[in-house]
Amino acid sequence: MAKPTLRSEFLKTMTQLATAAFGFVAALAWNTAIQALIDKFIEPGNGVRSKIYYALVVTVVAVIVTYFLGKATQEETEKEEKKN
């Protein structure tokens, strides 16, 4: 296996940082959208209750996304192991 060069490591790291940054921006956008949706349709003006609903929605979405990503990763890992 070839030793990675400084340039390839730099590009790999910058790609990971850019991906994380765009993910963070997307998360902030969804954060605002979900909060606005909850405030509009679920008891407008009730800050504490809206925040609890928001926390529940975000938690459920996070669990579902994490589950499916983990499942996809596991399947891909199993395919790679079968190839080798």
Secondary structure by P-SEA (a helix, b strand, c coil): cccccaaaaaaaaaaaaaaaaaaaaaaaaaaaaaaaaaaacccccaaaaaaaaaaaaaaaaaaaaaaaaaaaaaaaaaaaaaac
